[in-house]
Amino acid sequence: MKQDKVKYNFKAFVQAIKEARKAKGISRNQLADRLNITPRYIASIENSRQHPSLQIFYELVTFLDVSVDQFFFPNEETDNSTGRRQFDSLLADMNTKPL
């Protein structure tokens, strides 16, 4: 007997990926080059037409500092939200750059 499976809605995730990419000042082409995939694949993911493979999912969240906890556990508070991680990354960059 086949079970009905709930399909995960990637909309919030892809929005966070797109915002994180833009916040870092990275174009789709640059991100695609970094991940060794096509810019079209990035566009397709960001426009919610294609779900990323697990490997690309992992590479996106680690490279862009996006916390997945907020997507998989939306009802739990976490100190590692995407906004917090990006803010911490910006602060770290400021501390390492000469004035």
C-alpha positions as CSV (number, residue, x, y, z in Angstrom):
1,M,0.0,0.0,0.0
2,K,1.4,3.3,-1.1
3,Q,1.6,6.1,1.6
4,D,0.8,9.7,0.8
5,K,4.0,11.7,1.4
6,V,4.0,15.4,2.3
7,K,6.2,17.2,-0.2
8,Y,8.5,19.8,1.4
9,N,7.9,23.4,0.2
10,F,11.2,24.9,-0.7
11,K,9.9,28.4,-1.2
12,A,11.2,29.9,2.1
13,F,14.6,28.1,1.6
14,V,15.1,29.4,-1.9
15,Q,14.2,32.9,-0.9
16,A,16.8,32.7,1.9
17,I,19.4,31.4,-0.6
18,K,18.6,34.2,-3.0
19,E,18.8,36.9,-0.3
20,A,22.1,35.4,1.1
21,R,23.6,35.4,-2.4
22,K,22.7,39.0,-3.0
23,A,23.8,40.1,0.5
24,K,27.2,38.6,-0.3
25,G,27.3,40.5,-3.6
26,I,27.6,37.3,-5.6
27,S,26.0,36.9,-9.0
28,R,24.3,33.7,-10.1
29,N,27.2,33.2,-12.5
30,Q,29.8,33.5,-9.7
31,L,27.9,31.2,-7.5
32,A,27.5,28.7,-10.3
33,D,31.2,28.8,-11.0
34,R,32.0,28.3,-7.3
35,L,29.7,25.2,-7.1
36,N,30.7,23.9,-10.5
37,I,27.1,24.0,-11.8
38,T,25.3,26.1,-14.5
39,P,23.9,29.5,-13.7
40,R,20.6,28.2,-15.2
41,Y,20.5,25.6,-12.4
42,I,20.9,28.3,-9.8
43,A,18.1,30.4,-11.5
44,S,15.9,27.3,-11.6
45,I,16.5,26.7,-7.9
46,E,15.9,30.4,-6.9
47,N,12.7,30.5,-8.9
48,S,11.4,27.4,-7.1
49,R,11.1,25.4,-10.3
50,Q,13.7,22.8,-9.3
51,H,14.7,21.2,-6.0
52,P,18.5,21.1,-5.5
53,S,20.2,17.8,-5.1
54,L,21.4,17.0,-1.6
55,Q,25.0,17.8,-2.5
56,I,24.0,21.2,-4.0
57,F,21.7,21.9,-1.0
58,Y,24.7,21.3,1.3
59,E,27.1,23.4,-0.8
60,L,24.6,26.3,-1.0
61,V,23.9,26.5,2.8
62,T,27.5,26.1,3.8
63,F,28.9,28.6,1.2
64,L,26.1,31.2,1.8
65,D,26.0,30.7,5.6
66,V,22.3,29.8,5.6
67,S,20.9,28.0,8.6
68,V,18.6,25.1,7.7
69,D,17.2,24.8,11.2
70,Q,14.7,27.6,10.6
71,F,13.3,25.6,7.6
72,F,13.2,22.1,9.2
73,F,12.3,23.2,12.7
74,P,10.2,26.4,12.2
75,N,8.6,26.2,15.6
76,E,11.9,26.1,17.6
77,E,13.9,29.1,18.4
78,T,17.5,28.9,17.4
79,D,20.6,31.0,17.9
80,N,21.9,30.0,14.5
81,S,19.2,31.7,12.3
82,T,20.3,32.7,8.8
83,G,20.1,36.4,9.7
84,R,22.2,35.9,12.8
85,R,24.8,33.8,10.9
86,Q,25.1,36.4,8.1
87,F,25.4,39.2,10.6
88,D,28.1,37.3,12.5
89,S,29.9,36.7,9.2
90,L,29.8,40.4,8.3
91,L,31.1,41.3,11.8
92,A,34.0,38.8,11.4
93,D,34.8,40.3,8.0
94,M,34.9,43.8,9.5
95,N,37.3,42.7,12.2
96,T,39.7,41.2,9.7
97,K,39.8,44.1,7.3
98,P,42.3,46.9,8.0
99,L,40.8,50.4,8.5
